[in-house]
Amino acid sequence: MLVVGLQGSPRRKGNTRHLLDLFLEAARRRGALTELVEVDQREIVPCKEYTVCERRGTCPIEDEMPRTIYPLLREADVLVAATPVFFYNMSAQLKALVDRCQVFWARKYRLGLRDPKRAVKRGFLLAVGATRGQNLFDAIDLSLRYFFDALDAGYGGRLTYRGIEGAKDMARHPTVAAEVEAAVGNLLDPLAGRPRALFVDRGGAGTAPMAAALLQAAASEAWEAGWAGLHPEASLDPGMVGHLAARGLDVGLRRPMTLEEALAQGEPGLVVNLGGAALPAALAAMPQVSWELPSPEGAGGWPAVEEAIRKQLGELSPGGQAS
């Protein structure tokens, strides 16, 4: 389970960061992997409105967004956006990231693609402001609701704090720790206890991400699903991506994962070996099964691979083992 925190404040040790740190620490105590994105420290060019994303579902700007941030936003189970208030809205740094996610909106609403784990994916807002105006957080809330929706993440709620101006105001707040703990519990406790299936193939670019996506689409509330390549390729197989896209499932804007990256997201309850390659010692003590799948280069192509995967998925028991 991956929780990604988007730190929207340019202050690296301010009240916003303190609030986000509390949130991520509470997530780690529940067994989640967390990743912090210091938005101000990333190379993010503002949206140029080229409209390429509207036609192709990709962004032509070559900065950190397509290289690292888009894949991270896709992999996250929970996205937490944290920001101070600037003129009744979010920081410019976070707004630049949000605007560049028009590509996700286009993939969803123009191209008809959906995130395979949309049933469980959630977004949450953290915000602090110096004044106490009644409408202080309204614009931020509305903008981030649409942002989360574009990412196929249901709105999981918000924690917002007025009158936060001094350097340690958030640290001294009498109720924030309990409120963060409750919010994290509401988000993560329903996802706890799901067995994790890790699909492994040689390159992590074709059969493994397809199997993970199909399991996520069919049973995200019962299973976690990850994938890895023993020798990861540079990008996902375009034939596989296109095949799932024709069925409305979006695995684009991701990249093949190393075994180390996949294991960091949680220890598998079941390792599924796709292709029969010898697995490394790190997986030796974990329950394993091997699936024989047709080659996508064969006569049946990716449709035959999908059919074989779906048949095997039907034999997985809800308890986390192969039946």
Phi and psi restraints in degrees (value plus and minus 20) as a CYANA .aco file:
   2 LEU   PHI    -133.8   -93.8
   2 LEU   PSI     105.2   145.2
   3 VAL   PHI    -132.8   -92.8
   3 VAL   PSI     101.0   141.0
   4 VAL   PHI    -128.8   -88.8
   4 VAL   PSI     103.7   143.7
   5 GLY   PHI    -121.9   -81.9
   5 GLY   PSI     105.0   145.0
   6 LEU   PHI    -120.1   -80.1
   6 LEU   PSI      82.8   122.8
   7 GLN   PHI    -105.9   -65.9
   7 GLN   PSI      83.8   123.8
   8 GLY   PHI    -109.7   -69.7
   8 GLY   PSI     -24.5    15.5
   9 SER   PHI    -107.0   -67.0
   9 SER   PSI     119.4   159.4
  10 PRO   PHI     -92.6   -52.6
  10 PRO   PSI     -32.2     7.8
  11 ARG   PHI    -105.7   -65.7
  11 ARG   PSI      99.9   139.9
  12 ARG   PHI     -99.4   -59.4
  12 ARG   PSI     -36.5     3.5
  13 LYS   PHI    -149.4  -109.4
  13 LYS   PSI       8.9    48.9
  14 GLY   PHI    -110.3   -70.3
  14 GLY   PSI    -187.6  -147.6
  15 ASN   PHI     -85.8   -45.8
  15 ASN   PSI     -57.5   -17.5
  16 THR   PHI     -82.6   -42.6
  16 THR   PSI     -65.8   -25.8
  17 ARG   PHI     -83.5   -43.5
  17 ARG   PSI     -58.9   -18.9
  18 HIS   PHI     -81.1   -41.1
  18 HIS   PSI     -63.8   -23.8
  19 LEU   PHI     -84.2   -44.2
  19 LEU   PSI     -63.8   -23.8
  20 LEU   PHI     -86.1   -46.1
  20 LEU   PSI     -59.6   -19.6
  21 ASP   PHI     -80.5   -40.5
  21 ASP   PSI     -61.5   -21.5
  22 LEU   PHI     -78.1   -38.1
  22 LEU   PSI     -62.6   -22.6
  23 PHE   PHI     -84.6   -44.6
  23 PHE   PSI     -67.6   -27.6
  24 LEU   PHI     -88.3   -48.3
  24 LEU   PSI     -55.7   -15.7
  25 GLU   PHI     -83.6   -43.6
  25 GLU   PSI     -61.4   -21.4
  26 ALA   PHI     -84.3   -44.3
  26 ALA   PSI     -55.9   -15.9
  27 ALA   PHI     -86.3   -46.3
  27 ALA   PSI     -61.4   -21.4
  28 ARG   PHI     -84.3   -44.3
  28 ARG   PSI     -55.8   -15.8
  29 ARG   PHI     -83.6   -43.6
  29 ARG   PSI     -42.3    -2.3
  30 ARG   PHI    -114.6   -74.6
  30 ARG   PSI      -8.5    31.5
  31 GLY   PHI      69.9   109.9
  31 GLY   PSI     -13.1    26.9
  32 ALA   PHI    -101.5   -61.5
  32 ALA   PSI     127.6   167.6
  33 LEU   PHI    -101.3   -61.3
  33 LEU   PSI     115.3   155.3
  34 THR   PHI    -141.8  -101.8
  34 THR   PSI     129.2   169.2
  35 GLU   PHI    -157.8  -117.8
  35 GLU   PSI     110.5   150.5
  36 LEU   PHI    -122.0   -82.0
  36 LEU   PSI     110.0   150.0
  37 VAL   PHI    -130.8   -90.8
  37 VAL   PSI      86.9   126.9
  38 GLU   PHI     -99.3   -59.3
  38 GLU   PSI      75.3   115.3
  39 VAL   PHI     -79.1   -39.1
  39 VAL   PSI     -58.4   -18.4
  40 ASP   PHI     -85.9   -45.9
  40 ASP   PSI     -41.9    -1.9
  41 GLN   PHI    -113.3   -73.3
  41 GLN   PSI     -21.5    18.5
  42 ARG   PHI    -119.4   -79.4
  42 ARG   PSI     134.4   174.4
  43 GLU   PHI    -104.3   -64.3
  43 GLU   PSI      74.3   114.3
  44 ILE   PHI    -145.9  -105.9
  44 ILE   PSI      90.2   130.2
  45 VAL   PHI    -102.2   -62.2
  45 VAL   PSI     114.7   154.7
  46 PRO   PHI     -79.4   -39.4
  46 PRO   PSI     135.7   175.7
  47 CYS   PHI     -78.5   -38.5
  47 CYS   PSI     114.0   154.0
  48 LYS   PHI    -121.4   -81.4
  48 LYS   PSI     -17.9    22.1
  49 GLU   PHI      33.6    73.6
  49 GLU   PSI      27.1    67.1
  50 TYR   PHI     -94.0   -54.0
  50 TYR   PSI     -39.6     0.4
  51 THR   PHI      47.4    87.4
  51 THR   PSI     -10.0    30.0
  52 VAL   PHI     -81.0   -41.0
  52 VAL   PSI     -57.7   -17.7
  53 CYS   PHI     -82.1   -42.1
  53 CYS   PSI     -51.0   -11.0
  54 GLU   PHI     -86.1   -46.1
  54 GLU   PSI     -49.4    -9.4
  55 ARG   PHI    -118.8   -78.8
  55 ARG   PSI     -57.7   -17.7
  56 ARG   PHI    -135.1   -95.1
  56 ARG   PSI     -33.5     6.5
  57 GLY   PHI      55.7    95.7
  57 GLY   PSI       0.8    40.8
  58 THR   PHI    -155.1  -115.1
  58 THR   PSI     138.4   178.4
  59 CYS   PHI    -126.5   -86.5
  59 CYS   PSI     109.0   149.0
  60 PRO   PHI    -100.4   -60.4
  60 PRO   PSI     -29.0    11.0
  61 ILE   PHI     -94.9   -54.9
  61 ILE   PSI     105.2   145.2
  62 GLU   PHI    -118.1   -78.1
  62 GLU   PSI      65.5   105.5
  63 ASP   PHI    -155.9  -115.9
  63 ASP   PSI    -175.1  -135.1
  64 GLU   PHI     -93.7   -53.7
  64 GLU   PSI     -39.0     1.0
  65 MET   PHI     -78.1   -38.1
  65 MET   PSI     -80.0   -40.0
  66 PRO   PHI     -90.3   -50.3
  66 PRO   PSI     -47.9    -7.9
  67 ARG   PHI     -92.6   -52.6
  67 ARG   PSI     -64.5   -24.5
  68 THR   PHI    -150.0  -110.0
  68 THR   PSI     -55.1   -15.1
  69 ILE   PHI    -102.5   -62.5
  69 ILE   PSI     -62.0   -22.0
  70 TYR   PHI     -76.3   -36.3
  70 TYR   PSI     -69.7   -29.7
  71 PRO   PHI     -79.0   -39.0
  71 PRO   PSI     -57.2   -17.2
  72 LEU   PHI     -87.6   -47.6
  72 LEU   PSI     -62.1   -22.1
  73 LEU   PHI     -83.2   -43.2
  73 LEU   PSI     -55.0   -15.0
  74 ARG   PHI     -89.3   -49.3
  74 ARG   PSI     -60.2   -20.2
  75 GLU   PHI     -94.1   -54.1
  75 GLU   PSI     -44.4    -4.4
  76 ALA   PHI     -82.8   -42.8
  76 ALA   PSI     118.8   158.8
  77 ASP   PHI    -104.6   -64.6
  77 ASP   PSI     -56.4   -16.4
  78 VAL   PHI    -151.6  -111.6
  78 VAL   PSI     110.0   150.0
  79 LEU   PHI    -129.8   -89.8
  79 LEU   PSI     108.6   148.6
  80 VAL   PHI    -140.4  -100.4
  80 VAL   PSI      92.7   132.7
  81 ALA   PHI    -119.6   -79.6
  81 ALA   PSI     103.4   143.4
  82 ALA   PHI    -140.4  -100.4
  82 ALA   PSI     112.8   152.8
  83 THR   PHI    -174.7  -134.7
  83 THR   PSI     127.8   167.8
  84 PRO   PHI    -100.5   -60.5
  84 PRO   PSI     148.5   188.5
  85 VAL   PHI    -111.0   -71.0
  85 VAL   PSI     107.0   147.0
  86 PHE   PHI    -142.5  -102.5
  86 PHE   PSI      91.3   131.3
  87 PHE   PHI      29.1    69.1
  87 PHE   PSI      28.4    68.4
  88 TYR   PHI      45.6    85.6
  88 TYR   PSI       3.4    43.4
  89 ASN   PHI    -165.5  -125.5
  89 ASN   PSI    -196.8  -156.8
  90 MET   PHI     -94.4   -54.4
  90 MET   PSI     149.7   189.7
  91 SER   PHI     -85.4   -45.4
  91 SER   PSI     135.4   175.4
  92 ALA   PHI     -82.5   -42.5
  92 ALA   PSI     -54.7   -14.7
  93 GLN   PHI     -83.1   -43.1
  93 GLN   PSI     -66.8   -26.8
  94 LEU   PHI     -89.3   -49.3
  94 LEU   PSI     -56.2   -16.2
  95 LYS   PHI     -82.9   -42.9
  95 LYS   PSI     -55.5   -15.5
  96 ALA   PHI     -82.3   -42.3
  96 ALA   PSI     -62.5   -22.5
  97 LEU   PHI     -83.9   -43.9
  97 LEU   PSI     -65.7   -25.7
  98 VAL   PHI     -79.0   -39.0
  98 VAL   PSI     -66.3   -26.3
  99 ASP   PHI     -81.9   -41.9
  99 ASP   PSI     -55.5   -15.5
 100 ARG   PHI     -92.8   -52.8
 100 ARG   PSI     -26.6    13.4
 101 CYS   PHI    -111.0   -71.0
 101 CYS   PSI      -7.5    32.5
 102 GLN   PHI     -75.7   -35.7
 102 GLN   PSI     -46.5    -6.5
 103 VAL   PHI     -80.8   -40.8
 103 VAL   PSI     -56.6   -16.6
 104 PHE   PHI     -89.6   -49.6
 104 PHE   PSI     -59.9   -19.9
 105 TRP   PHI     -79.3   -39.3
 105 TRP   PSI     -63.9   -23.9
 106 ALA   PHI     -84.9   -44.9
 106 ALA   PSI     -61.0   -21.0
 107 ARG   PHI     -84.6   -44.6
 107 ARG   PSI     -55.9   -15.9
 108 LYS   PHI     -98.3   -58.3
 108 LYS   PSI     -69.8   -29.8
 109 TYR   PHI    -117.7   -77.7
 109 TYR   PSI     -43.1    -3.1
 110 ARG   PHI    -113.2   -73.2
 110 ARG   PSI     -62.7   -22.7
 111 LEU   PHI    -119.4   -79.4
 111 LEU   PSI     -26.8    13.2
 112 GLY   PHI      52.8    92.8
 112 GLY   PSI       9.6    49.6
 113 LEU   PHI    -121.9   -81.9
 113 LEU   PSI     123.7   163.7
 114 ARG   PHI    -147.1  -107.1
 114 ARG   PSI     125.2   165.2
 115 ASP   PHI     -86.6   -46.6
 115 ASP   PSI     110.9   150.9
 116 PRO   PHI     -78.6   -38.6
 116 PRO   PSI     -49.3    -9.3
 117 LYS   PHI    -127.8   -87.8
 117 LYS   PSI      14.1    54.1
 118 ARG   PHI     -83.6   -43.6
 118 ARG   PSI     -42.5    -2.5
 119 ALA   PHI     -83.3   -43.3
 119 ALA   PSI     -47.1    -7.1
 120 VAL   PHI    -138.6   -98.6
 120 VAL   PSI     -30.3     9.7
 121 LYS   PHI     -90.9   -50.9
 121 LYS   PSI     116.2   156.2
 122 ARG   PHI    -156.3  -116.3
 122 ARG   PSI     133.8   173.8
 123 GLY   PHI    -142.9  -102.9
 123 GLY   PSI     127.7   167.7
 124 PHE   PHI    -160.3  -120.3
 124 PHE   PSI     123.9   163.9
 125 LEU   PHI    -129.7   -89.7
 125 LEU   PSI     113.1   153.1
 126 LEU   PHI    -141.4  -101.4
 126 LEU   PSI     110.5   150.5
 127 ALA   PHI    -170.2  -130.2
 127 ALA   PSI     126.8   166.8
 128 VAL   PHI    -151.6  -111.6
 128 VAL   PSI     124.1   164.1
 129 GLY   PHI    -161.4  -121.4
 129 GLY   PSI     130.5   170.5
 130 ALA   PHI     -98.2   -58.2
 130 ALA   PSI     -54.2   -14.2
 131 THR   PHI    -111.2   -71.2
 131 THR   PSI    -197.1  -157.1
 132 ARG   PHI    -143.9  -103.9
 132 ARG   PSI       5.7    45.7
 133 GLY   PHI     -80.9   -40.9
 133 GLY   PSI     124.4   164.4
 134 GLN   PHI     -81.2   -41.2
 134 GLN   PSI     -55.7   -15.7
 135 ASN   PHI    -120.0   -80.0
 135 ASN   PSI       1.5    41.5
 136 LEU   PHI     -77.1   -37.1
 136 LEU   PSI     -57.4   -17.4
 137 PHE   PHI    -128.6   -88.6
 137 PHE   PSI     -14.7    25.3
 138 ASP   PHI     -82.9   -42.9
 138 ASP   PSI     -65.0   -25.0
 139 ALA   PHI     -87.2   -47.2
 139 ALA   PSI     -61.9   -21.9
 140 ILE   PHI     -81.3   -41.3
 140 ILE   PSI     -66.0   -26.0
 141 ASP   PHI     -78.9   -38.9
 141 ASP   PSI     -66.8   -26.8
 142 LEU   PHI     -84.9   -44.9
 142 LEU   PSI     -65.3   -25.3
 143 SER   PHI     -80.6   -40.6
 143 SER   PSI     -63.6   -23.6
 144 LEU   PHI     -97.2   -57.2
 144 LEU   PSI     -45.5    -5.5
 145 ARG   PHI     -80.7   -40.7
 145 ARG   PSI     -64.1   -24.1
 146 TYR   PHI     -89.0   -49.0
 146 TYR   PSI     -56.1   -16.1
 147 PHE   PHI     -80.5   -40.5
 147 PHE   PSI     -70.7   -30.7
 148 PHE   PHI     -81.9   -41.9
 148 PHE   PSI     -59.8   -19.8
 149 ASP   PHI     -81.6   -41.6
 149 ASP   PSI     -61.5   -21.5
 150 ALA   PHI     -80.5   -40.5
 150 ALA   PSI     -52.2   -12.2
 151 LEU   PHI    -107.2   -67.2
 151 LEU   PSI     -12.2    27.8
 152 ASP   PHI      41.4    81.4
 152 ASP   PSI      12.0    52.0
 153 ALA   PHI    -128.5   -88.5
 153 ALA   PSI     101.5   141.5
 154 GLY   PHI     -84.6   -44.6
 154 GLY   PSI     128.8   168.8
 155 TYR   PHI     -95.3   -55.3
 155 TYR   PSI      95.4   135.4
 156 GLY   PHI    -114.8   -74.8
 156 GLY   PSI     -20.6    19.4
 157 GLY   PHI      98.2   138.2
 157 GLY   PSI    -190.2  -150.2
 158 ARG   PHI    -174.9  -134.9
 158 ARG   PSI     136.5   176.5
 159 LEU   PHI    -146.7  -106.7
 159 LEU   PSI     100.7   140.7
 160 THR   PHI    -150.3  -110.3
 160 THR   PSI     122.9   162.9
 161 TYR   PHI    -153.0  -113.0
 161 TYR   PSI     104.0   144.0
 162 ARG   PHI    -112.7   -72.7
 162 ARG   PSI     142.9   182.9
 163 GLY   PHI      47.9    87.9
 163 GLY   PSI       5.5    45.5
 164 ILE   PHI    -121.2   -81.2
 164 ILE   PSI      81.9   121.9
 165 GLU   PHI    -151.7  -111.7
 165 GLU   PSI     -59.1   -19.1
 166 GLY   PHI     -91.2   -51.2
 166 GLY   PSI     138.7   178.7
 167 ALA   PHI     -78.4   -38.4
 167 ALA   PSI     -51.1   -11.1
 168 LYS   PHI    -136.6   -96.6
 168 LYS   PSI      -1.8    38.2
 169 ASP   PHI     -80.0   -40.0
 169 ASP   PSI     -60.4   -20.4
 170 MET   PHI     -90.2   -50.2
 170 MET   PSI     -57.7   -17.7
 171 ALA   PHI     -85.7   -45.7
 171 ALA   PSI     -49.1    -9.1
 172 ARG   PHI    -111.6   -71.6
 172 ARG   PSI     -21.8    18.2
 173 HIS   PHI     -84.4   -44.4
 173 HIS   PSI     110.8   150.8
 174 PRO   PHI     -93.3   -53.3
 174 PRO   PSI     -42.0    -2.0
 175 THR   PHI    -137.8   -97.8
 175 THR   PSI     -24.2    15.8
 176 VAL   PHI     -82.9   -42.9
 176 VAL   PSI     -60.7   -20.7
 177 ALA   PHI     -80.6   -40.6
 177 ALA   PSI     -65.7   -25.7
 178 ALA   PHI     -87.5   -47.5
 178 ALA   PSI     -57.3   -17.3
 179 GLU   PHI     -88.3   -48.3
 179 GLU   PSI     -59.9   -19.9
 180 VAL   PHI     -85.2   -45.2
 180 VAL   PSI     -64.4   -24.4
 181 GLU   PHI     -78.9   -38.9
 181 GLU   PSI     -63.4   -23.4
 182 ALA   PHI     -85.5   -45.5
 182 ALA   PSI     -62.1   -22.1
 183 ALA   PHI     -84.4   -44.4
 183 ALA   PSI     -63.8   -23.8
 184 VAL   PHI     -84.5   -44.5
 184 VAL   PSI     -60.5   -20.5
 185 GLY   PHI     -80.6   -40.6
 185 GLY   PSI     -63.0   -23.0
 186 ASN   PHI     -82.7   -42.7
 186 ASN   PSI     -54.5   -14.5
 187 LEU   PHI     -98.2   -58.2
 187 LEU   PSI     -65.1   -25.1
 188 LEU   PHI    -116.4   -76.4
 188 LEU   PSI     -50.1   -10.1
 189 ASP   PHI     -78.9   -38.9
 189 ASP   PSI     -57.4   -17.4
 190 PRO   PHI     -84.7   -44.7
 190 PRO   PSI     -40.5    -0.5
 191 LEU   PHI    -113.9   -73.9
 191 LEU   PSI     -31.1     8.9
 192 ALA   PHI     -91.4   -51.4
 192 ALA   PSI     130.1   170.1
 193 GLY   PHI      66.0   106.0
 193 GLY   PSI     -25.8    14.2
 194 ARG   PHI     -91.2   -51.2
 194 ARG   PSI     113.7   153.7
 195 PRO   PHI     -85.8   -45.8
 195 PRO   PSI     131.2   171.2
 196 ARG   PHI    -131.8   -91.8
 196 ARG   PSI     103.3   143.3
 197 ALA   PHI    -119.7   -79.7
 197 ALA   PSI     108.5   148.5
 198 LEU   PHI    -132.4   -92.4
 198 LEU   PSI      96.2   136.2
 199 PHE   PHI    -114.6   -74.6
 199 PHE   PSI     107.3   147.3
 200 VAL   PHI    -145.8  -105.8
 200 VAL   PSI     109.4   149.4
 201 ASP   PHI    -155.0  -115.0
 201 ASP   PSI    -192.0  -152.0
 202 ARG   PHI     -89.4   -49.4
 202 ARG   PSI     -69.7   -29.7
 203 GLY   PHI    -123.8   -83.8
 203 GLY   PSI     -30.1     9.9
 204 GLY   PHI      43.6    83.6
 204 GLY   PSI       3.7    43.7
 205 ALA   PHI    -140.1  -100.1
 205 ALA   PSI     -32.0     8.0
 206 GLY   PHI    -150.9  -110.9
 206 GLY   PSI    -106.1   -66.1
 207 THR   PHI     -86.0   -46.0
 207 THR   PSI     -58.1   -18.1
 208 ALA   PHI     -85.8   -45.8
 208 ALA   PSI     -71.3   -31.3
 209 PRO   PHI     -85.0   -45.0
 209 PRO   PSI     -51.2   -11.2
 210 MET   PHI     -84.1   -44.1
 210 MET   PSI     -66.5   -26.5
 211 ALA   PHI     -82.1   -42.1
 211 ALA   PSI     -62.2   -22.2
 212 ALA   PHI     -83.3   -43.3
 212 ALA   PSI     -63.2   -23.2
 213 ALA   PHI     -84.5   -44.5
 213 ALA   PSI     -60.8   -20.8
 214 LEU   PHI     -86.7   -46.7
 214 LEU   PSI     -58.3   -18.3
 215 LEU   PHI     -88.3   -48.3
 215 LEU   PSI     -61.3   -21.3
 216 GLN   PHI     -80.4   -40.4
 216 GLN   PSI     -64.0   -24.0
 217 ALA   PHI     -86.2   -46.2
 217 ALA   PSI     -53.9   -13.9
 218 ALA   PHI    -106.9   -66.9
 218 ALA   PSI     -51.3   -11.3
 219 ALA   PHI    -173.3  -133.3
 219 ALA   PSI      24.5    64.5
 220 SER   PHI     -81.9   -41.9
 220 SER   PSI     -49.3    -9.3
 221 GLU   PHI     -96.0   -56.0
 221 GLU   PSI     -36.0     4.0
 222 ALA   PHI    -127.8   -87.8
 222 ALA   PSI     -44.5    -4.5
 223 TRP   PHI    -153.2  -113.2
 223 TRP   PSI     125.5   165.5
 224 GLU   PHI    -111.9   -71.9
 224 GLU   PSI     131.9   171.9
 225 ALA   PHI    -161.2  -121.2
 225 ALA   PSI     111.4   151.4
 226 GLY   PHI    -153.9  -113.9
 226 GLY   PSI     150.8   190.8
 227 TRP   PHI    -166.4  -126.4
 227 TRP   PSI     141.6   181.6
 228 ALA   PHI    -175.9  -135.9
 228 ALA   PSI     138.2   178.2
 229 GLY   PHI    -134.1   -94.1
 229 GLY   PSI     116.6   156.6
 230 LEU   PHI     -84.5   -44.5
 230 LEU   PSI     -55.4   -15.4
 231 HIS   PHI    -154.7  -114.7
 231 HIS   PSI      60.8   100.8
 232 PRO   PHI     -79.8   -39.8
 232 PRO   PSI     118.3   158.3
 233 GLU   PHI    -100.8   -60.8
 233 GLU   PSI     152.4   192.4
 234 ALA   PHI     -94.8   -54.8
 234 ALA   PSI     -48.7    -8.7
 235 SER   PHI    -172.3  -132.3
 235 SER   PSI     144.9   184.9
 236 LEU   PHI     -90.1   -50.1
 236 LEU   PSI     132.5   172.5
 237 ASP   PHI     -84.9   -44.9
 237 ASP   PSI      99.6   139.6
 238 PRO   PHI     -83.9   -43.9
 238 PRO   PSI     -49.1    -9.1
 239 GLY   PHI     -85.6   -45.6
 239 GLY   PSI     -62.5   -22.5
 240 MET   PHI     -85.3   -45.3
 240 MET   PSI     -65.0   -25.0
 241 VAL   PHI     -80.0   -40.0
 241 VAL   PSI     -64.5   -24.5
 242 GLY   PHI     -86.6   -46.6
 242 GLY   PSI     -57.3   -17.3
 243 HIS   PHI     -83.7   -43.7
 243 HIS   PSI     -66.5   -26.5
 244 LEU   PHI     -88.5   -48.5
 244 LEU   PSI     -54.0   -14.0
 245 ALA   PHI     -81.3   -41.3
 245 ALA   PSI     -56.8   -16.8
 246 ALA   PHI     -84.1   -44.1
 246 ALA   PSI     -38.8     1.2
 247 ARG   PHI    -122.6   -82.6
 247 ARG   PSI     -11.3    28.7
 248 GLY   PHI      65.3   105.3
 248 GLY   PSI     -12.6    27.4
 249 LEU   PHI    -121.2   -81.2
 249 LEU   PSI     109.4   149.4
 250 ASP   PHI    -123.3   -83.3
 250 ASP   PSI      88.7   128.7
 251 VAL   PHI    -133.7   -93.7
 251 VAL   PSI     -11.7    28.3
 252 GLY   PHI     -91.0   -51.0
 252 GLY   PSI     151.0   191.0
 253 LEU   PHI      43.7    83.7
 253 LEU   PSI      -1.7    38.3
 254 ARG   PHI    -135.0   -95.0
 254 ARG   PSI     158.0   198.0
 255 ARG   PHI    -162.7  -122.7
 255 ARG   PSI     136.7   176.7
 256 PRO   PHI     -79.5   -39.5
 256 PRO   PSI     124.7   164.7
 257 MET   PHI    -128.5   -88.5
 257 MET   PSI     125.8   165.8
 258 THR   PHI     -95.3   -55.3
 258 THR   PSI     142.5   182.5
 259 LEU   PHI     -82.0   -42.0
 259 LEU   PSI     -58.9   -18.9
 260 GLU   PHI     -82.5   -42.5
 260 GLU   PSI     -63.1   -23.1
 261 GLU   PHI     -83.5   -43.5
 261 GLU   PSI     -62.1   -22.1
 262 ALA   PHI     -87.0   -47.0
 262 ALA   PSI     -60.9   -20.9
 263 LEU   PHI     -89.1   -49.1
 263 LEU   PSI     -48.3    -8.3
 264 ALA   PHI     -85.1   -45.1
 264 ALA   PSI     -43.3    -3.3
 265 GLN   PHI    -102.8   -62.8
 265 GLN   PSI     -22.8    17.2
 266 GLY   PHI     122.3   162.3
 266 GLY   PSI     125.3   165.3
 267 GLU   PHI     -92.9   -52.9
 267 GLU   PSI     110.8   150.8
 268 PRO   PHI     -91.8   -51.8
 268 PRO   PSI     125.1   165.1
 269 GLY   PHI    -106.6   -66.6
 269 GLY   PSI     -37.0     3.0
 270 LEU   PHI    -173.1  -133.1
 270 LEU   PSI     108.2   148.2
 271 VAL   PHI    -123.5   -83.5
 271 VAL   PSI     105.0   145.0
 272 VAL   PHI    -128.7   -88.7
 272 VAL   PSI      92.2   132.2
 273 ASN   PHI    -108.1   -68.1
 273 ASN   PSI      94.5   134.5
 274 LEU   PHI    -124.4   -84.4
 274 LEU   PSI      82.5   122.5
 275 GLY   PHI      99.1   139.1
 275 GLY   PSI     -32.1     7.9
 276 GLY   PHI      57.4    97.4
 276 GLY   PSI      -5.6    34.4
 277 ALA   PHI     -90.6   -50.6
 277 ALA   PSI     133.9   173.9
 278 ALA   PHI     -86.4   -46.4
 278 ALA   PSI     105.0   145.0
 279 LEU   PHI    -108.7   -68.7
 279 LEU   PSI     130.8   170.8
 280 PRO   PHI     -89.5   -49.5
 280 PRO   PSI     146.2   186.2
 281 ALA   PHI     -81.1   -41.1
 281 ALA   PSI     -46.8    -6.8
 282 ALA   PHI     -80.4   -40.4
 282 ALA   PSI     -41.4    -1.4
 283 LEU   PHI    -123.6   -83.6
 283 LEU   PSI     -20.4    19.6
 284 ALA   PHI     -80.5   -40.5
 284 ALA   PSI     -58.1   -18.1
 285 ALA   PHI    -107.3   -67.3
 285 ALA   PSI     -20.2    19.8
 286 MET   PHI    -114.5   -74.5
 286 MET   PSI     126.1   166.1
 287 PRO   PHI     -77.2   -37.2
 287 PRO   PSI     116.0   156.0
 288 GLN   PHI    -155.8  -115.8
 288 GLN   PSI     128.4   168.4
 289 VAL   PHI    -156.3  -116.3
 289 VAL   PSI     137.5   177.5
 290 SER   PHI    -139.0   -99.0
 290 SER   PSI     113.9   153.9
 291 TRP   PHI    -133.0   -93.0
 291 TRP   PSI     112.3   152.3
 292 GLU   PHI    -111.4   -71.4
 292 GLU   PSI      99.3   139.3
 293 LEU   PHI    -141.7  -101.7
 293 LEU   PSI     129.5   169.5
 294 PRO   PHI     -87.7   -47.7
 294 PRO   PSI     137.5   177.5
 295 SER   PHI     -97.5   -57.5
 295 SER   PSI     118.0   158.0
 296 PRO   PHI     -85.1   -45.1
 296 PRO   PSI     -36.9     3.1
 297 GLU   PHI    -102.6   -62.6
 297 GLU   PSI     -25.3    14.7
 298 GLY   PHI     -96.7   -56.7
 298 GLY   PSI    -195.2  -155.2
 299 ALA   PHI     -82.4   -42.4
 299 ALA   PSI     -54.8   -14.8
 300 GLY   PHI    -101.3   -61.3
 300 GLY   PSI     -36.4     3.6
 301 GLY   PHI      39.4    79.4
 301 GLY   PSI    -174.9  -134.9
 302 TRP   PHI     -84.1   -44.1
 302 TRP   PSI     -50.9   -10.9
 303 PRO   PHI     -78.9   -38.9
 303 PRO   PSI     -58.4   -18.4
 304 ALA   PHI     -88.5   -48.5
 304 ALA   PSI     -57.7   -17.7
 305 VAL   PHI     -83.6   -43.6
 305 VAL   PSI     -65.1   -25.1
 306 GLU   PHI     -80.1   -40.1
 306 GLU   PSI     -64.7   -24.7
 307 GLU   PHI     -80.6   -40.6
 307 GLU   PSI     -62.0   -22.0
 308 ALA   PHI     -86.8   -46.8
 308 ALA   PSI     -59.7   -19.7
 309 ILE   PHI     -85.0   -45.0
 309 ILE   PSI     -64.9   -24.9
 310 ARG   PHI     -80.7   -40.7
 310 ARG   PSI     -58.3   -18.3
 311 LYS   PHI     -82.8   -42.8
 311 LYS   PSI     -63.6   -23.6
 312 GLN   PHI     -88.4   -48.4
 312 GLN   PSI     -59.2   -19.2
 313 LEU   PHI     -80.8   -40.8
 313 LEU   PSI     -54.4   -14.4
 314 GLY   PHI     -83.6   -43.6
 314 GLY   PSI     -37.2     2.8
 315 GLU   PHI    -116.8   -76.8
 315 GLU   PSI     -19.6    20.4
 316 LEU   PHI     -99.3   -59.3
 316 LEU   PSI     113.4   153.4
 317 SER   PHI    -105.0   -65.0
 317 SER   PSI     133.6   173.6
 318 PRO   PHI     -81.7   -41.7
 318 PRO   PSI     -39.9     0.1
 319 GLY   PHI     -99.7   -59.7
 319 GLY   PSI     -25.0    15.0
 320 GLY   PHI      84.2   124.2
 320 GLY   PSI      -6.9    33.1
 321 GLN   PHI    -145.6  -105.6
 321 GLN   PSI     143.9   183.9
 322 ALA   PHI     -96.8   -56.8
 322 ALA   PSI     112.9   152.9
